[in-house]
Amino acid sequence: MLIKRNPNGIDLPFSSEITPQDVYEGRRQFLARVAAGAVVGSGLWEMANRQAFAQGAALAKLPATRNAAFSTGETQTSFADATHYNNFYEFGTDKSDPAENAHTLRTRPWTVQVEGEVRKPMTIDIDRLTKLAPLEERIYRLRCVEGWSMVIPWVGYSLSNLIKQVEPTGNAKYVEFVTLADRKQMPGVGSRVLEWPYVEGLRMDEAMHPLALLTVGMYGQVLPNQNGAPVRIVVPWKYGFKSAKSIVKIRFVRDQPKTAWNGIAPNEYGFYSNVNPNVDHPRWSQASERRIGEGGLFTPKRKTLLFNGYNEVASLYTGMDLKKFY
């Protein structure tokens, strides 16, 4: 696994990796200068597009009602931190790579194919998918396997809404999520870090839990490319890599799917990957974490919570040995 770290050995961003909010707000003025002829030619236009993307896209707003029952009251991570410190290996292995490189991702047109052990398979356009159920804003904690966490206001609806639409058969025991793998749009797909496309999966009862969020936005607007546009899932009681980004296919299957990280390093990344302070990664402890943007490198670590604090999912694992089924 190739993960770049800062010189202090802590997976936190350098100050130079965080773009100030005023830089984001300058994008329209920059594009206006481009349109007026300040930047011309196809090569320079591509440079302008890259710069404008890096400065922060003016993203479409998404109307959503806050669901207080599924929202933490903790301080939210800033938009700049949440969009400039990402794991998205299709665009590079460094935390800053997705924000730099994901301008190449084309999110329209976009369809998601739903197939497998269902009575009503469908191919659904992203705009129809967005309107399949009322959009909610839910403020979820996100805990990543490397030991960092964020608090993000996501926009979407329970994945169960889509699942009910396609009517899974009794043979559907797992849900598999297949993500886009296009070398023309995603420079990291040419690497050997993982087998492509990136695949993730949930057991059926996990996918049906109301906390599992089919996600189309964050911070009141559509998902930025580097955060998994145009559609991803967010499973807040599991480590972040379980929340598949840029999904193009959802398959209902009988057998446990072979997922990306579990397939390449099963001793390090279990299929379930529930946040658990009592089960360490082979190379580091999972007992504590650092909240991105919370005071810098010298902020005391927080204690990691079982299931990331979402104890309402505990009944899904009654009788299971969580050290064996990690």
C-alpha positions in Angstrom: 0.0 0.0 0.0 1.5 3.3 -1.1 0.7 6.1 1.3 2.8 9.2 1.5 3.2 10.7 4.9 4.5 14.1 6.1 8.0 14.2 7.7 6.6 13.9 11.2 4.9 10.5 10.3 1.4 11.8 10.9 -1.2 11.7 8.2 -2.2 15.3 8.4 -2.1 18.0 5.7 0.6 20.5 5.2 -0.7 24.0 5.5 0.2 24.5 1.8 -2.3 21.7 0.9 -5.3 23.6 2.3 -6.9 26.1 -0.1 -8.4 29.2 1.6 -12.1 29.8 1.1 -11.5 33.2 -0.7 -9.5 31.3 -3.4 -12.6 29.2 -4.1 -14.8 32.2 -4.4 -12.5 33.7 -7.0 -13.2 31.0 -9.6 -15.9 32.8 -11.4 -13.8 35.9 -11.8 -11.0 33.7 -13.2 -13.3 32.1 -15.7 -14.7 35.5 -16.7 -11.1 36.6 -17.6 -10.7 33.4 -19.6 -13.9 34.0 -21.5 -12.8 37.6 -22.2 -9.7 36.4 -24.0 -7.1 36.6 -21.2 -6.3 32.9 -21.8 -6.6 31.4 -25.3 -5.6 28.3 -27.2 -6.5 24.7 -26.4 -3.4 24.0 -24.3 -3.8 27.2 -22.3 -7.5 26.5 -21.9 -6.7 23.1 -20.3 -4.3 24.9 -18.0 -7.1 27.4 -17.1 -9.5 24.6 -16.5 -7.0 22.8 -14.2 -6.4 26.0 -12.2 -10.1 26.8 -11.9 -10.8 23.3 -10.6 -7.9 23.5 -8.1 -9.3 26.8 -6.8 -12.7 25.1 -6.2 -15.6 24.6 -8.5 -18.8 26.7 -8.2 -20.9 23.6 -7.5 -24.7 23.4 -8.0 -26.8 23.7 -4.8 -28.8 20.8 -3.6 -32.0 21.4 -1.5 -32.0 19.1 1.4 -33.7 18.9 4.8 -31.5 18.4 7.9 -32.2 15.0 9.5 -31.3 15.7 13.1 -31.9 12.1 14.1 -28.9 11.1 12.0 -26.7 14.1 12.6 -23.9 14.6 15.1 -23.6 18.0 16.8 -19.8 18.0 16.6 -18.0 20.8 14.8 -17.9 20.3 11.1 -14.7 19.9 9.2 -14.1 22.9 6.9 -15.0 22.5 3.2 -11.4 23.2 2.3 -10.1 20.4 4.4 -12.8 18.0 3.4 -12.1 18.6 -0.3 -8.2 18.8 -0.2 -7.3 15.8 2.0 -8.8 12.7 0.3 -8.2 9.1 -0.5 -9.2 8.5 -4.1 -6.5 6.3 -5.7 -7.9 6.6 -9.1 -6.5 10.2 -9.1 -3.2 9.4 -7.1 -2.0 8.1 -3.8 -1.1 11.4 -2.1 -3.9 13.0 -0.1 -3.6 16.2 -2.2 -3.7 14.3 -5.6 -7.5 14.0 -6.0 -8.0 17.8 -5.7 -5.2 18.4 -8.2 -6.2 15.7 -10.7 -9.9 15.0 -10.6 -10.8 17.9 -12.9 -10.7 15.3 -15.7 -13.7 13.4 -14.4 -16.8 13.9 -16.5 -19.9 13.5 -14.3 -22.5 14.1 -17.0 -23.9 12.0 -18.6 -23.8 9.4 -15.9 -25.8 6.2 -15.3 -25.8 3.6 -12.6 -26.7 0.0 -13.6 -28.5 -2.0 -10.9 -28.5 -5.7 -11.6 -28.1 -9.3 -10.2 -30.5 -11.0 -7.8 -33.3 -8.4 -8.2 -36.8 -8.6 -9.8 -36.6 -5.1 -11.3 -33.1 -4.4 -12.7 -32.6 -0.9 -14.0 -30.2 1.5 -15.4 -30.9 4.9 -13.8 -29.7 8.3 -14.8 -27.9 10.4 -12.1 -30.6 13.1 -12.3 -33.4 10.6 -11.8 -31.3 8.9 -9.0 -31.0 12.2 -7.2 -34.8 12.5 -7.2 -35.7 9.0 -6.3 -36.3 10.0 -2.6 -36.3 13.3 -0.7 -32.8 14.5 -0.1 -31.6 14.8 3.5 -28.6 16.4 5.0 -26.9 14.2 7.6 -23.8 15.2 9.5 -21.7 12.1 9.8 -18.3 11.3 11.3 -16.0 9.7 8.8 -13.1 7.6 10.2 -10.3 6.5 7.9 -8.2 3.5 8.4 -5.0 5.5 8.6 -6.1 7.2 11.8 -7.7 10.5 10.8 -11.3 11.6 10.9 -13.6 14.3 9.7 -17.2 15.5 10.4 -19.0 16.2 7.1 -22.6 17.3 6.2 -23.5 14.8 3.5 -26.5 15.1 1.2 -28.4 12.0 0.1 -31.0 9.4 1.3 -30.9 6.0 2.8 -29.6 3.4 0.3 -32.6 1.2 1.3 -34.8 3.5 -0.8 -33.0 2.4 -4.0 -32.9 -1.2 -2.8 -36.6 -1.4 -2.3 -37.2 -0.1 -5.8 -35.4 -3.0 -7.4 -36.9 -5.7 -5.2 -34.0 -8.1 -4.3 -34.8 -11.8 -4.4 -34.2 -14.1 -1.5 -30.9 -15.0 -3.1 -29.4 -11.5 -2.6 -27.1 -11.8 0.4 -24.7 -9.0 -0.5 -24.6 -5.8 -2.4 -21.5 -5.1 -4.5 -20.5 -1.6 -5.7 -18.4 -1.2 -8.8 -16.8 2.2 -9.5 -15.7 3.9 -12.6 -12.2 2.9 -14.0 -11.4 5.0 -17.0 -7.7 5.7 -17.7 -8.6 8.6 -19.8 -10.3 10.3 -16.9 -8.5 8.8 -14.0 -4.7 8.8 -14.2 -4.3 6.6 -11.2 -6.0 3.6 -12.8 -2.8 3.0 -14.8 -1.0 2.2 -11.5 -0.6 -1.3 -9.9 -1.6 -0.1 -6.4 -4.9 -1.9 -6.7 -6.9 -4.1 -9.1 -9.3 -2.0 -11.1 -12.2 -1.2 -11.1 -12.4 -0.5 -7.4 -15.1 -2.7 -5.8 -16.7 -2.6 -2.4 -19.5 -4.5 -0.8 -21.9 -4.8 2.1 -24.0 -7.5 3.6 -27.6 -7.1 2.7 -28.7 -6.1 6.3 -25.9 -3.5 6.4 -27.0 -2.0 3.1 -30.6 -1.8 4.3 -29.7 -0.1 7.6 -31.0 3.5 7.5 -27.6 4.9 8.3 -26.1 3.7 5.0 -26.4 6.7 2.8 -26.6 6.9 -1.0 -24.8 10.2 -1.3 -25.0 12.8 -4.1 -23.7 15.9 -2.3 -22.0 17.5 0.7 -22.0 21.0 2.3 -25.4 21.7 0.6 -24.1 21.2 -3.0 -23.3 18.4 -5.4 -20.3 16.2 -4.7 -16.9 17.7 -5.8 -15.1 15.3 -8.2 -12.4 14.5 -5.6 -15.0 13.4 -3.1 -16.7 10.8 -5.3 -18.9 12.6 -7.8 -21.5 12.2 -8.9 -22.7 9.4 -6.6 -21.1 7.4 -3.8 -22.1 5.7 -0.6 -21.2 6.7 3.0 -21.2 4.0 5.6 -20.3 5.9 8.8 -19.7 3.0 11.1 -17.0 1.6 8.8 -13.6 2.8 7.8 -13.7 5.3 5.0 -12.5 3.0 2.2 -15.8 1.0 2.4 -17.6 4.1 1.1 -17.2 3.5 -2.6 -17.0 6.6 -4.8 -18.1 7.4 -8.4 -20.3 4.3 -8.6 -21.4 3.0 -12.0 -22.8 -0.4 -11.0 -24.7 -1.9 -8.1 -25.0 -5.7 -8.1 -27.0 -7.9 -5.8 -25.1 -11.2 -5.3 -25.3 -14.5 -3.4 -21.7 -14.7 -2.3 -19.5 -12.2 -0.5 -17.8 -10.1 -3.2 -14.1 -9.8 -3.5 -13.5 -6.1 -2.6 -10.5 -3.9 -3.5 -8.5 -3.7 -0.3 -9.6 -7.0 1.1 -8.6 -8.7 -2.1 -5.1 -7.2 -2.2 -4.2 -7.3 1.5 -6.8 -9.4 3.5 -4.6 -9.5 6.6 -4.8 -5.7 6.8 -8.3 -4.9 5.4 -11.2 -7.1 6.5 -14.4 -7.3 4.5 -16.4 -5.8 7.3 -13.9 -3.1 8.4 -16.1 -1.8 11.2 -14.4 1.0 13.1 -13.1 -0.8 16.2 -10.5 0.5 18.7 -9.9 -3.0 19.9 -8.7 -4.4 16.5 -5.4 -2.9 15.4 -4.2 -2.6 11.8 -1.1 -4.8 11.6 1.1 -1.7 11.2 -0.5 0.7 13.6 -3.0 1.0 16.5 -6.6 1.9 15.9 -7.3 3.0 19.5 -7.1 6.7 18.7 -7.4 9.2 15.9 -6.8 12.8 14.9 -9.5 15.1 13.6 -8.5 16.9 10.5 -8.4 20.7 10.9 -8.7 20.5 14.7 -5.7 22.4 15.9 -2.9 21.0 13.8 -0.2 18.4 14.4 0.0 18.8 18.2 -3.7 18.3 19.0 -4.2 15.5 21.4 -5.6 12.4 19.8 -9.2 11.4 20.3 -10.2 8.0 21.5 -11.7 5.9 18.7 -15.2 4.8 19.3 -16.6 1.3 18.5 -18.6 1.5 15.3 -17.4 5.1 15.1 -19.9 5.9 17.8 -22.9 4.6 15.8 -24.0 2.1 18.3 -27.4 1.6 16.7 -25.7 -0.8 14.2 -24.4 -3.2 17.0 -27.4 -5.5 16.6 -26.2 -6.3 13.0 -23.2 -8.2 14.5 -24.8 -10.0 17.5 -22.9 -13.2 18.1 -20.1 -12.4 15.7 -16.5 -12.4 16.8 -15.4 -8.9 15.7 -11.8 -9.7 15.9 -12.2 -12.6 13.5 -14.7 -10.7 11.3 -12.8 -7.5 11.3 
